[in-house]
Amino acid sequence: MSTPVIIYSSTGCPRCLQVKEQLQEWGIAYEERNITDNLTYFEELQQRKIFGTPATFINNKPILGFQPDKLIKALGIENESNTLNEEAITKNTSSDSAEAGSKDEIFQSLDPAINNDTYDFVVIGAGPAGASAALYAARGRLKTLVLDKAPTSGTLAITHKIANYPGVRKEVTGLELLLEMQQQAKDFGATFVRTQVTAVDFSDPELKKIITPEGTIQAKSVFVGVGAKAPSSKIRGEEEFTGRGVSYCSTCDAAFFENRLVVVVGENEEAIHEASQLSKFCKEVRLLLPTGQLKGDVTLEELEGKENVHIYKKHRVKEIHGEHAVERIVVQDDERKELTWEVDGVFLYLVGMKPGTDFIGNALVRDEDGYVTVDEQMRTSIDGVFAGGDARRTLVKQAVISAADGCIAALGAEKHVNKRAQMRPQYS
């Protein structure tokens, strides 16, 4: 394919990596221009009134953020499969190719032989819960298979900085931490496959059935470790100005807003951390807490001590406006009055996550929001089927909690498969 593709990226940007991995999967060659390493590339984007990465130019037309549908259309591959002819695959210039390669080595396409086999333990979802479950199950000598349709798009994978995971003292990206978890599970013998689970059948007490586009997989036990996703509704103007003043990552885009006024919207740990980071670059940071209540183990103490940070409780962004880039926003204040603010950027960290459990249907008991109902051992309403991580309702959402869920579920699965009276801890 001769279409010239240029990606403006920044170091540590999870969505930049997603774009590059997708193009690699399609066999599309591209030139990467890293704005973190080269000021000229940074200035090129500013001159185009683009204030965020990734910015993918195809025939000189930009696609901002990670938007696979728009990439497909711009590349003219609507009618082609996601895997193009091998002869179209060329070596790219990505500085992160080694990191992407690590993921590619972990996951494989679904071999038809898998459908003819029976697994001791099948894990649906390869995030921290699924990777942990796979690790403990494989180490317990269960024949373990992990299924995930998009291994680098989960909550942990797109978290740009982790500094509180026990035993990991240095700051790492969420993707780096996740790859280590997955690789460790693979080292113990777990098989990782990229595919989508479309349905399940748990009617047979002995063999559970997991349905994918490539066929049906059989398992003696199953762990549902799928993540949660944000609601599809967006703020008016959000999509239009993504990359032109609307951002979701300070690591990627803070430099664009040096000495400017930005608004941060959100009440979780990530929003508070991002507001703090942006305060180091921006003239003023306005933090909006839509409900006025913080979520998770986080406080406003640090932000309240910064002169250039102002906190607005029970304020919401209703609309985002501008010509070529963000210029102003409409805010609803705590008395439900609408205000118009002149701003340069909006960083969004809105929650309201829902578990991706629709494929389960009525096979398991779920609550009104779709969370799988489990007991303290992660057991669901079906014997031999477990669930954890963001697939179940928890007090707080943290990777370490999801990993613990996976551990408990795997030990329970080993007990179930081997018909033991009690769980067997893996001390060595």
N, C-alpha and C positions, 0 to 999 in steps of 0.2 A: 504494500500500500504506500503510495507516494505522498499522501497528505502530510504536510509538515506539522509537527506537533512540538510545542514548546511548553514546558511546565515551569512556572515560577513557584519555588518552594521555599520553606524556611526550616532550619534545623529544629527537630523536636516536634514538628507539626504532624499529628496523627492523620489528618485528612489528606495531607500531601502524600503520605505513604499509601493511603488507600487508593488514590488516583494512580500512582505509579504501579502498584500491584495489579490494579485492574487492567491497565494498558499492557503490562507484561503478560497477563493471562490471555489477552486478546492477540498478543504477538505484535503490538504496535511499537515501533521505534520512536523515541522522543529525545529532545534535548532538554536537560534540566538546568535551570538558572536559579541558584540558591541565593536569596536576598540576604541571608545572614552572613554569608561568606563574601559577598560582592556588593559593595555599595552602589555600583552602577546599575545592577539589576533592581535594587530597591528603588532607586530614583526613576527607573523606567516605568515601574508600576505606579508610582506617585504621579508621574506626568500623565498617565492614562486615567487618573482618578480612581485607581484601584487600591484599596487599603486593607488587603488581606491575602493570605495564601490558603490553599493552592489556587493559582490562576492558570488555567490550561488554555493555551491559544492554539486553535485549529484553523488553518487558513486565515490567520490574523484576527480571528474572532474569539473573544474570551468566554470560557465557561468557568464560573467561580464556585469554589467549594467542591465537594464530591457529589456529582450528579450523573450517575451511570447512564440514565435514559438520554440525557442531552449529549453525552459523549458518543453514544451509539449513533444518534441521529447525525451529529456533526461529522463523524467518521464515515458515514454511509454504510454501516454494517448492520442495518436493521434486519436483513434477511439472512445474516450469517450466524453461525453458532458462536458461542463465547470463545471457543478455541479455534483460532484460524489455522490455516495451513502452516506446517512447520517451516516451509521455505520463507514465510513472511516474518518469522521470528528473528529479530536481530538484537544484537547486544546493545543495551541502553547505556546511558552515561550517568545513571543514578549513583550518587555517593552513598545511598542507603541500600544498594543492591545486596550487600552481604546480609543485612538485617532481614530484608525481604526473603532472601534465599533460605534463611533459617526456618521461616514459616513454611516455605514450599517443601522443604525436606521433611517436615513433620507430617503434613497432610498429603494424602494421595487421592486420586479419583476412585470412585467406587468400582472395584473389580467385580464382574458378574459372579465370580466364585464365592464372594461373600454371601450372596443370596442362597447358596447351596449349603451353607455351614450353619452351625448352631453355636451361639456364644454364651458364655456363662453370665456375662454382664455387658449390657449395651448402655452407653451414656449418651444422652441427647443434650448437646450443648457443651462447648469446649472452653467455657470461661473458667474463672477460679473454682467454682463448685465442681464443674465437670472434670477439669484437669486434676483436681485433688482426688476426686472419686476414682478416676482412672489410675492415678498413681497408687493408691492404697489397694485397689482391686488387683492390678497387675502384680504388685509386690506380694499380694496374697495368693498368687498363682491362679487367678481367675483369667480365663480367656476373655480379654476386654477389647471392646470396639467403641470408639468415640465418633459421633456424627455431629457435624456442624455445617451449616450452609454458608456462613460468612465469619470465619474465625477471627478476623481483625476488625470487626465492627461493633463488638460488644462494649458495655460500659467501661470495663477495665482497660480494654485494648485502646480506646480513644481517650483515656485519661492521660494528660500530658506529663503529670509529675506525681510520683508516689514517694512519700518520705516517712510513712508510719506503718509499713508492713513489718511485722516482727522478724528479726533476724537479718533484714536487709537495711544496713545502716546508711548506705549512700542513697541519694535521690536517683530514682530510675523512672523511665516512662512506664505507663501501664502496659504497653505492648511488650517492653523488655521483660517485665515481671511475668507476664502471661506466657511468653515464649519459653522462659525458663521452666515454668510449671509444666507446660506441655511436653517439653523435651525430656524432663525428668520422668514423666509418666511413660513416654515412649522408650526411654532407656530400660525400663522395667518390663517392656514387652507389649504395652498397649498399642493398638492400631488406630490411627487417626484418619478419618475419611471426610472429604468435603461433599456433602449432599444435603438435601432438604427433606426433613421428615414431614410428610403431608397428613398422616393419620396413624393411629395405633389401634390394636385389637388385643385387649387383655382378657378376653372371654375364656381362653384356655388356661386352666390353673397351672399347667406344666410349662407351656411355651408361650411367651409373649411375642406378638407380631408388631414389627415397626415397618410402616409402609413408606417407601421413597419412590421418586419417579423411575428409578432403575429396577425396582422390584421390592420384595418383602424380605425382611431380615428377622431371624428367629433368635430369641434369647430366653435364658432361664430366669434372669432378673434384669431390671431396668432402672436407671436413674434419670429423672427429668431435671436437668440442670440448665434449662434455657434462661436467658436473661429477660430483662424488662425493657420496654421501649417507651419513648415519649409520645404523647398524643400527637396526631397528625395536624391538629389545628395550629395555625401560625398567626402571629401578630400581623395586622395589615401593613404591608410594606416590607416585612421581614425578608421574604424570598427575593423581592426585587432588588434590595440593597445588600444582600449577602455578598461580602467581599468589597463592598463600596461604602463601608461604615458600619455594617452589621457583622459582628464576629462572635466566635464561640471559644476563642483560645488566645489568652494574652501572650503565651510563649510564642505563638505564631505571628501575632499582629501588633503587639504593644508598641513596637518602634515606629509604626505609622502614626501614632497618636501622641508623639512627644510634644509637650507644651500645649496640648489640646484638652478640650472638655469632653469627657465620656460618661456614659451612664452604664452601670452594671445592674442587671436584674436577676435576682435569685436569692434563695434563703438557705442553700445547702453549703457544705464545706467548700466545694469548688468555687462558688460565687464569692465567698468571703476571702478565700485565698487569692482569687483573680483580682478582686478589688485592691487588695494589698499590693500585689505585684504592679498593677497599673498605676498606683499612686507614686511609684518610683519614676514613672515616665511622664505622667499627665499633669497639666496645670491644675485640673480639678476632676475628682471622681465623685459621682453621685450614685450611691448604692440604694436601690429600691427593693424593699422587702414587701412583696404583694400582700401577704397575709399578716405580716408583722411578727411572725414566729419563725425562729431558726429551726432547721431540721438537722438532727444529728449532733455529734459532740463538737460543737463549735461556739465561739463567743464573738462579740463585737469589740472586745476590750482593746485589741491592737488598733483597729480602725478608728475607734473613738479618740485615740491619741494622735491622729494624723491631721494636721491643719488643712490639707487639701482634700480630705474625704468628708463628704456630708451624707448622712444616713436619713432615708425617708421611709418610715414605716407605713404600711397600708397604702402604698402608691403603686400604680400599675401603668405600664406602657400600653396605650390603646392603638396608636398609629405611628408609623415612621414615614417621614416625608423628605423630599429633596429633589434636585434636578438630576445631576449625574452621580451624586453621592449623598449620604445622609447630611441633612442640614438642620432638621428640627424634628421633635417628637411631640405627640399629644399624650399627656399624662393625666390619669385620674387620681386625685389626691384622696386623703383619708376622709374627706367630707363629700366625696363623689363629685367634686367639681373638676372640670377639665381645664388643664393648663397647657400652654405651648412653650416648650423650652428649645432654645437654640443650642444644638449640640453637634459634636463632630463624629461621635461614634456611639454604638450601642453594643454591649457585650451581654449575651443572653445565656443564662444558666437556669432555665425554668425546669422544674420537676413535674411530677404528676405521672410517674411511670406506671405502665401496666404490663403484667407478665405476658410473654409471648407463648401462651399455652392454648391458643385456639385450636390447634391441631388435635388436642386431646379429646375434644368434644365431651361426651358423657362417659368416657372410659374411666375417669377418676372423679372423685368428689372435689369440686372447686367452689370457692366462695363467689360472692356477687361480682367481684372485680377480676375473677379469673385465677386467683392464687390457689394452688393445690393445697388441700387440707392434709396436714401430716401430724404425727405425734412427735414426742421428744427423740425418737429414734429415726426420724425422717420417713417413717412408713406411711404409705398412702392407704386408701380404701381397698386396694388390691394387694394381696399377699405377694411379696417378691418385687413390688414396684415401689420405688423410693423417689423423693423429690426434695430439692433444697435450693439454696442460693436465692436469686430473685424470683424463682418459680413459686416460692412460698412466702407468706406474709411474715416479715421480721420487724423488730422495733427500729432498727437502723440498717442501712444498706452499706456494708463494708466488705472488701475482698476477703479479709481474714475470717469473717463470719461465714461467707460462702464456702471458703476452703474447709472450714470445720464441718459444715453440713456435708460436703462431699466425703470427708473422712468417715463420718458416722454412717452415711448411707452405704459406703463400700464395705465397711466391716459388717453391716447388717446383711448386705448381699452375699458376702462370703459365708456367713452363718446360714442363710437361706439355701444357697446352692449346695453346700456340703451337709445340710440338715443337722447342724449343730444345735445344742441346747442353749449355748450362750455365745456372745461375740468373742472373738479371739484377738486380743491386742497384739500389735506388731512390734513388740520390743525385740531388740537385738543386742 
